[in-house]
């Protein structure tokens, strides 16, 4: 992957391309499910486990911010995680970084659904630019978000999630207009697209080795009775199946099936964290894991806070750090190897949207985390469609590095490395 990307970037450097990609779409191959490439899901040569892309690595973190008052332009900003320097990736002398002449600035015409940079390897970024057409354009770029090489245009892309790679291909979940889903493989060598799976249900987010976990169900919903509360709280009957989709062979192999005869379908959640499959029963307060090779179910603990039937609480894991599962909303952490449950040691809260939040994890590195460590009020001035200025009360978010040990022990020993405005 590194060699292939470097060759493409070298060719572009020789061509002298340094501007933002306002007119470069025509150079990209257009990938749709109707093309011959999309119909052939031949296996790739790589045997590396799939890993989810991140918007940074040990060296740098990439974010975007508004570049002008009316928010029609956006620009990249790079946070150096070694020096703490926070820069706009532009080397044009005297540039004000607020117009399309700046190589770090993108026009809304190319990103009205968003633009983001993802780290492929130590030399190469993958930049994704999504529009309301809807479509997503992918580019290679150097580590300064410049010297762009268009790879492919994915048409009818109402949403793209679960981006991961094995070094030779990009794999992702594509939401098509009309509400169905496809798991796709995009060649990083030639931009061809293969559809590996399609279905009506959103897969379980994450990957296990070289497998996605897809979901199918056979459910019957009760007929409406006219009692709105009863109709909203009466669960369906039937079964839900989670299966492993192998990206090389296309084989779909059952991992776990649960039924309304055995479980309340509304209380069992599944998550994949760091390539491992977990199940949480919110009413029973249990956390289980399943071996994808054997299907063996192992209970980690039955001591999670339990939720009363008919009510909902957020049990989503935020991360697994040194074997400790940390949740977004639960006040406990769980050692997924030993089953030990302990009270979460909380860090000072960040206050936004009117109440306090524990720091969020932006980037998980080897022995440290990039988090939002503090917020400060900020008044942003904008310009309306009629040209009238207006102000918005918002916040500056400050990013900080913290060791995993300090995060788990609630010690706010941050090294601030950057900020951006919401």
Secondary structure, DSSP 8 states (H G I E B T S, - for coil): -HHHHHHHHHHHHHHT--S--TT-GGGSEEE-TTSHHHH-----S--S--EE--SB-SSEEEEEEE-STTS-EEEEEEEETTT--EE-S---TT--SSSTTSTTEEEGGGTTTEEEEEE-SSS-EEEEEEETTTEEEEEEE-TTS-S-EEEEEEETEEEEEEEEE-SSEEEEEEEETTTEEEEEEEETTT--EEEEEEESS--EEEEETTEEEEEEEEEE-----S-HHHHHH---EEEEEEEEEETTT--EEEEEEEETTTS-TTTEEEEEETTEEEEEETTTTEEEEE-TTT--EEEEES-S----TT------EEEEETTEEEESS-SEEEETTT--EEE------EEETTEEE---EEEE-SSEEEEEEEEEEEEEEEE-TTS-EEEEEEEEEEEEEEEHHHHHTT----EEEEEEE-
